Structures are given as C-alpha cells and as structure tokens.
Amino acid sequence: MHTRIRNILTALAVFLGFGEFASAVIIRVEAYRDSFPAGAVVFGCLFLVGAWLLRSARVTAGTVLVGILCLFEVVSLPGWARHNALDWTTQIGFAVVSLAGLVTAIAVLVSSRRSLQVTA
C-alpha cells in the first residue's frame, strides 16, 4: 500500500511539474502584465526535484517538499490573475490536482509513520 501511494504522489508531482512549465509558456506567450514566468519554471523544477526524491528512497523529504508546494498552490489560488477561459480552466484544474497531491502527501506521511510503528 505504501509503495502504491508513493507512486501516485510521484506521478502527481511529475504532472504538476510539467504543468508549471506549460504555465510558464502560456504566461510568456500571452505576455501578461505583472507576470513572472520564471517563477513557474522554478516551481516546475521543485516539483520534479520532489518526484526525484520520492523515487530515490528519500520519501520523507520528497513528500514534505511536494506537500508544501501543493499546499502553496491551493492556498494561493484566489490570488491568481485570470484573463480568459483558458486561465480559469487550467488554474482550477491544477488546483484540484494540487489538492489531490496534498491529500496524497499526507497519506504517504501517515503510511510511513505507521509502518515505522509496526516494525518498532
């Protein structure tokens, strides 16, 4: 069970990472005023680092990183500028995926903690 949940979190982190890269391209092409596409690239890289940490047996560090990034995405949703229907659709979609990532990160932490208690 623990491995399956970790794989789901890894997949969500990879999806969100590439989504941030796509968001950076959209922000750059649309040339939104007061936008910072490099910030989306940084977040994309951080999501991919979190996925790498999860795959390289650094589960706690990867889970915490991905969980914090997902939490930031969910909390900052109301402050994002929306200029058209594409913005609304993608932002709400990625907020839902980020919420799923946050819930999954919590499940991974709880599962790993329980497995430590059982073996002790």
trRosetta pair geometry for C-beta under 8 A, 3 or more apart (Angstrom, degrees):
i j d omega theta_ij theta_ji phi_ij phi_ji
1 4 5.9 -58 -151 35 32 111
1 5 6.4 27 156 -15 67 107
1 111 6.5 -142 115 -142 101 133
2 5 6.1 -58 -150 38 29 107
2 6 6.3 29 153 -18 64 110
2 108 7.4 94 -157 -140 73 67
2 111 4.6 170 -106 146 84 125
2 112 6.4 106 -145 -75 125 64
2 115 5.9 -8 -66 -42 151 146
3 6 5.6 -56 -146 39 31 112
3 7 6.3 33 154 -21 65 105
4 7 5.7 -53 -149 35 31 112
4 8 6.5 33 152 -20 63 103
5 8 5.6 -51 -151 34 34 113
5 9 6.5 34 151 -17 65 104
5 104 6.3 -180 -172 -162 86 87
5 107 5.3 -125 -159 118 139 114
5 108 5.2 -177 126 -83 114 76
5 111 5.8 131 51 3 152 161
6 9 5.7 -53 -149 38 33 111
6 10 6.3 38 151 -22 65 105
6 54 5.9 176 -176 -173 94 109
6 59 6.1 -57 -121 -129 131 113
6 63 7.9 -74 -120 -74 84 109
6 108 5.6 101 -85 -125 69 121
7 10 5.5 -50 -145 35 33 115
7 11 6.4 35 154 -19 64 103
8 11 5.8 -54 -149 36 31 111
8 12 6.4 31 152 -17 64 106
8 104 5.6 -130 109 -144 109 141
9 12 5.6 -53 -147 38 33 112
9 13 6.3 35 153 -21 65 105
9 54 6.2 -159 100 -128 106 157
9 62 7.9 121 123 129 123 106
9 63 6.6 4 157 -110 160 81
9 66 6.2 121 174 102 104 157
9 101 6.6 101 -139 -146 72 72
9 104 4.6 -179 -83 133 87 121
9 105 5.9 114 -131 -77 130 61
9 108 5.4 -29 -27 -42 155 142
10 13 5.7 -54 -148 35 30 112
10 14 6.5 29 154 -17 64 104
10 51 5.0 98 -155 -145 73 82
10 54 4.5 -157 -86 101 97 139
10 55 6.0 93 -131 -57 141 87
10 62 7.8 5 -91 155 82 140
11 14 5.8 -53 -147 36 32 110
11 15 6.2 33 153 -19 65 108
12 15 5.6 -54 -146 38 32 114
12 16 6.2 28 157 -15 66 107
12 66 7.5 103 93 -180 101 132
12 70 8.0 20 137 -88 124 132
12 97 6.3 178 -151 177 96 93
12 100 6.3 -149 -122 104 142 101
12 101 4.3 -180 141 -92 138 95
12 104 6.2 135 13 46 153 153
13 16 5.9 -55 -143 41 28 107
13 17 6.2 35 154 -24 63 107
13 47 5.0 -179 -173 -178 75 84
13 48 7.2 151 145 -87 97 28
13 50 4.9 -131 -151 96 141 108
13 51 3.9 180 102 -67 123 91
13 54 6.8 146 22 7 153 141
13 62 7.7 -54 -67 177 171 101
13 66 4.7 -69 -93 -118 119 130
13 101 6.8 119 -67 -138 63 128
14 17 5.6 -53 -147 33 30 115
14 18 6.5 20 159 -9 64 105
14 47 7.4 165 -85 140 19 104
14 48 6.8 65 -113 -107 60 71
14 51 4.9 87 -60 -111 78 161
15 18 6.3 -61 -149 42 27 101
15 19 6.1 31 151 -23 63 112
15 97 6.4 -110 111 -177 126 144
16 19 5.2 -54 -143 38 33 119
16 20 6.4 40 155 -25 65 99
16 44 7.9 -162 128 -116 63 59
16 47 4.8 -143 96 -142 97 153
16 69 7.4 137 126 124 144 123
16 70 7.3 -94 -99 -89 171 85
16 73 7.5 -97 -154 -53 131 165
16 94 6.9 112 -124 -155 82 98
16 97 6.2 180 -77 122 95 121
16 98 6.5 97 -113 -84 135 78
16 101 6.4 -12 -34 -55 145 157
17 20 5.9 -51 -155 28 30 110
17 21 7.0 28 148 -15 61 101
17 43 7.9 -161 -120 127 56 65
17 44 4.7 95 -167 -163 63 65
17 45 7.3 108 -149 -61 106 12
17 46 7.8 -164 -108 69 96 48
17 47 3.4 -160 -74 92 85 116
17 48 4.1 108 -148 -51 158 81
17 51 6.6 -83 -17 -7 142 131
18 21 5.4 -47 -152 33 42 114
18 22 6.5 43 149 -18 68 101
18 44 6.9 91 -76 -148 17 112
19 22 5.6 -51 -148 38 35 111
19 23 6.2 40 150 -23 65 105
19 44 7.6 -170 66 -105 50 97
19 90 7.9 171 -166 -172 105 103
19 94 5.5 160 156 -109 146 121
19 97 7.5 131 -20 75 167 152
20 23 5.3 -50 -146 35 34 117
20 24 6.5 40 152 -24 64 100
20 40 4.8 -175 -177 -179 82 79
20 41 7.1 161 136 -89 103 20
20 43 4.6 -146 -142 94 151 99
20 44 3.3 -161 85 -68 116 86
20 47 6.3 151 3 9 135 135
21 24 5.6 -49 -152 30 33 114
21 25 6.8 33 150 -18 63 101
21 40 7.2 159 -86 136 22 100
21 41 6.6 61 -107 -112 66 65
21 44 4.5 99 -48 -135 76 163
22 25 5.7 -52 -154 34 36 112
22 26 6.4 35 150 -18 67 105
23 26 5.6 -53 -147 37 34 111
23 27 6.2 35 154 -20 67 106
23 37 8.0 -177 120 -136 70 78
23 40 4.6 -140 95 -153 105 144
23 44 8.0 -178 42 -59 100 114
23 90 7.1 165 -95 146 93 136
23 94 7.6 -4 -64 -48 133 167
24 27 5.7 -52 -145 37 30 112
24 28 6.2 28 155 -18 64 108
24 37 4.2 101 -157 -173 77 92
24 38 7.4 82 -138 -75 122 19
24 40 3.7 -171 -69 87 87 122
24 41 4.9 62 -95 -53 162 79
24 44 6.9 -78 -15 -15 127 136
25 28 5.8 -58 -147 39 29 109
25 29 6.1 24 158 -16 67 109
25 37 7.7 107 -51 -154 19 131
26 29 6.0 -56 -139 39 28 106
26 30 5.9 15 165 -7 65 114
26 86 7.3 -153 -155 136 138 128
26 90 7.6 119 20 54 174 171
27 30 6.3 -63 -139 46 22 102
27 32 5.7 -64 -152 21 74 115
27 35 4.8 -166 -171 166 111 141
27 36 7.8 -25 155 67 149 27
27 37 4.3 175 90 -88 120 93
27 40 6.3 152 11 -2 142 146
28 31 7.1 17 177 -72 33 57
28 37 4.5 16 -57 -71 90 167
30 83 7.0 154 169 64 143 151
31 35 7.7 178 -176 39 26 130
32 35 3.8 81 80 -34 102 136
32 81 6.6 151 -175 89 140 137
32 83 6.5 -148 -109 -32 112 145
34 81 7.7 108 83 -27 108 154
35 81 7.7 -106 -83 46 94 133
36 39 4.2 56 111 -6 110 116
36 40 7.6 154 103 -10 68 79
37 40 5.5 -48 -160 32 51 112
37 41 6.6 52 144 -20 72 100
38 41 5.3 -50 -151 35 42 115
38 42 6.4 47 149 -22 69 100
39 42 5.6 -49 -149 33 34 113
39 43 6.5 32 152 -16 64 104
40 43 5.7 -53 -148 39 34 111
40 44 6.3 40 151 -23 65 104
41 44 5.5 -51 -149 34 32 115
41 45 6.5 33 152 -18 64 103
42 45 5.8 -54 -151 36 31 110
42 46 6.4 31 151 -19 65 106
43 46 5.5 -53 -146 37 34 112
43 47 6.4 37 154 -20 66 102
43 69 6.6 140 -156 -152 90 116
44 47 5.8 -52 -150 34 31 111
44 48 6.5 25 153 -13 64 107
45 48 5.7 -59 -150 40 32 109
45 49 6.3 37 151 -23 67 103
46 49 5.5 -48 -145 33 34 114
46 50 6.5 39 152 -20 63 102
46 65 6.8 -144 174 174 92 111
46 69 5.8 167 117 -90 119 139
47 50 5.6 -53 -153 35 33 114
47 51 6.5 34 149 -19 65 102
47 66 6.7 75 -136 -116 65 82
47 69 5.9 -166 -81 132 79 162
48 51 5.4 -47 -146 35 38 113
48 52 6.4 42 152 -20 65 102
49 52 5.6 -52 -149 36 33 114
49 53 6.4 36 150 -21 65 103
49 65 6.8 -82 100 150 97 156
50 53 5.6 -50 -147 34 32 113
50 54 6.5 34 153 -19 63 103
50 62 4.9 120 -169 -157 62 72
50 63 7.9 130 -167 -60 103 15
50 65 4.1 -156 -99 100 103 114
50 66 3.9 141 165 -60 146 86
50 69 6.7 -121 -30 12 154 139
51 54 5.7 -53 -151 35 33 113
51 55 6.4 26 154 -13 65 108
51 62 7.1 113 -81 -158 9 121
51 66 7.3 91 -57 -81 58 127
52 55 5.8 -60 -147 41 32 107
52 56 6.0 13 160 -8 68 115
52 62 7.4 -159 74 -107 46 121
53 56 6.1 -66 -137 46 26 99
53 58 4.3 -73 -168 81 84 111
53 59 7.7 161 139 -86 84 17
53 61 5.0 -107 -176 97 140 99
53 62 3.1 180 98 -74 103 97
53 65 6.4 88 38 29 152 137
54 58 7.4 -80 -68 72 23 67
54 59 6.1 57 -132 -118 61 57
54 62 3.7 -164 -53 134 68 155
54 63 6.8 99 -94 -55 100 66
54 66 7.2 4 -44 -18 126 140
55 62 7.9 140 6 -105 52 165
56 62 8.0 142 45 -51 79 135
58 61 4.5 -26 154 43 107 117
58 62 5.6 116 97 -23 82 98
59 62 6.0 -64 -143 44 25 107
59 63 5.8 24 162 -20 66 113
59 108 6.8 -143 177 167 106 119
59 112 6.0 166 117 -91 136 150
60 63 5.8 -57 -142 38 26 110
60 64 6.2 24 160 -17 63 108
60 109 7.4 81 -125 -112 73 83
60 112 6.8 -152 -75 113 85 161
61 64 6.0 -57 -146 37 27 108
61 65 6.3 25 157 -17 63 109
62 65 5.8 -57 -145 38 29 110
62 66 6.1 21 161 -11 67 110
63 66 6.1 -58 -141 43 27 104
63 67 5.8 29 158 -21 64 113
63 105 5.1 146 -171 -151 82 84
63 108 4.7 -146 -118 96 135 131
63 109 5.6 165 139 -61 144 86
63 112 7.7 -154 -6 3 163 142
64 67 5.7 -57 -142 40 26 113
64 68 6.3 26 160 -19 64 106
64 105 7.7 131 -84 -175 22 122
64 109 7.8 83 -69 -84 72 123
65 68 6.1 -57 -148 35 26 107
65 69 6.4 22 156 -14 62 109
66 69 5.7 -57 -147 40 32 111
66 70 6.2 32 155 -18 66 108
66 101 6.2 -113 159 174 103 115
66 105 5.6 -170 95 -91 97 125
67 70 5.8 -56 -145 39 29 110
67 71 6.2 32 155 -21 64 106
67 101 7.4 -165 -99 138 46 86
67 102 5.9 93 -146 -129 70 60
67 105 3.3 176 -82 145 99 157
67 106 6.9 115 -125 -50 129 63
67 109 7.5 2 -55 -30 156 127
68 71 5.6 -52 -146 36 31 114
68 72 6.4 34 153 -20 63 104
69 72 5.7 -52 -150 35 31 113
69 73 6.5 34 151 -20 63 104
69 98 7.9 -116 122 -139 73 106
69 101 8.0 -43 86 124 90 141
70 73 5.6 -52 -149 34 34 114
70 74 6.4 30 155 -16 66 105
70 98 4.4 170 -150 -169 77 78
70 99 7.3 165 173 -69 108 19
70 101 3.9 -155 -101 95 144 113
70 102 4.1 -163 120 -60 126 80
70 105 6.4 178 34 -7 141 137
71 74 5.9 -57 -147 38 31 108
71 75 6.1 22 159 -13 67 112
71 102 5.5 109 -68 -112 68 124
72 75 6.0 -59 -139 42 27 105
72 76 5.8 11 167 -7 66 117
73 76 6.4 -66 -137 44 20 99
73 77 7.0 50 155 -57 57 87
73 94 6.8 -99 -178 138 133 98
73 95 6.4 -167 144 -111 96 59
73 98 3.8 -121 93 -135 133 161
74 77 6.0 -27 -164 -19 31 116
74 95 6.0 110 -111 -158 59 83
74 98 5.1 -165 -53 114 83 118
74 99 5.4 102 -100 -77 127 77
74 102 6.2 -36 -16 -26 144 148
76 79 5.3 -63 -169 44 70 112
76 80 6.7 85 136 -45 86 90
77 80 6.0 -45 -156 5 37 115
77 91 6.8 135 -144 165 86 103
77 92 7.9 81 -158 -100 126 51
77 95 4.6 50 -102 -109 136 136
80 87 7.7 -171 138 178 111 107
80 91 5.4 -177 103 -141 152 142
81 87 7.4 -56 113 -170 61 151
82 87 4.2 166 -143 116 69 126
82 88 5.3 64 -159 -68 135 72
82 91 6.5 -106 -93 20 104 151
83 87 5.3 106 36 -15 66 150
84 87 5.5 109 54 7 59 100
84 88 7.5 -116 109 -1 37 91
85 88 5.5 -52 -149 37 39 113
85 89 6.1 37 156 -19 70 108
86 89 5.9 -58 -145 39 28 109
86 90 6.1 15 164 -8 66 112
87 90 6.4 -63 -139 44 23 99
87 91 5.7 16 168 -14 64 118
88 91 6.3 -65 -140 41 19 105
88 92 6.1 9 168 -9 61 114
89 92 6.5 -65 -146 40 20 101
89 93 6.1 18 158 -17 61 115
90 93 5.6 -59 -143 40 29 113
90 94 6.1 21 162 -12 67 109
91 94 6.1 -57 -142 41 27 103
91 95 6.2 31 155 -23 62 107
92 95 5.5 -52 -146 34 32 115
92 96 6.5 35 154 -21 64 102
93 96 5.9 -55 -154 33 31 110
93 97 6.6 25 151 -13 65 106
94 97 5.4 -50 -143 40 40 111
94 98 6.0 45 153 -23 67 104
95 98 5.5 -51 -144 37 31 114
95 99 6.4 36 152 -22 63 102
96 99 5.6 -50 -149 33 31 113
96 100 6.6 33 150 -17 62 103
97 100 5.5 -51 -151 37 35 113
97 101 6.4 40 148 -22 65 103
98 101 5.3 -50 -147 35 35 116
98 102 6.4 39 152 -22 65 100
99 102 5.6 -48 -148 32 33 113
99 103 6.5 32 153 -15 64 104
100 103 5.8 -54 -148 39 32 110
100 104 6.1 32 153 -18 65 109
101 104 5.6 -56 -143 41 30 111
101 105 6.2 36 155 -24 65 104
102 105 5.7 -50 -146 32 29 113
102 106 6.7 30 154 -17 61 103
103 106 5.8 -54 -153 35 32 111
103 107 6.4 33 149 -19 65 106
104 107 5.4 -52 -147 36 36 114
104 108 6.4 38 153 -22 67 101
105 108 5.7 -50 -148 32 32 111
105 109 6.5 31 154 -16 64 104
106 109 5.8 -55 -150 38 32 110
106 110 6.3 30 154 -16 66 107
107 110 5.8 -55 -144 40 31 109
107 111 6.0 31 156 -20 66 110
108 111 5.7 -56 -143 39 28 111
108 112 6.2 24 159 -15 65 107
109 112 6.0 -56 -143 39 27 106
109 113 6.2 28 156 -20 63 109
110 113 5.7 -57 -147 37 29 112
110 114 6.3 29 155 -19 65 106
111 114 5.8 -53 -147 35 30 109
111 115 6.4 28 155 -18 64 106
112 115 5.7 -52 -146 36 34 110
112 116 6.5 37 153 -21 64 103
113 116 5.7 -54 -153 33 32 113
113 117 6.6 30 150 -18 64 105
114 117 5.7 -55 -150 36 35 110
114 118 6.4 35 153 -21 68 104
115 118 5.7 -49 -145 33 34 112
115 119 6.5 25 159 -11 64 108
116 119 6.2 -62 -147 41 29 103
116 120 6.3 31 156 -28 64 112
117 120 5.8 -56 -144 30 30 114
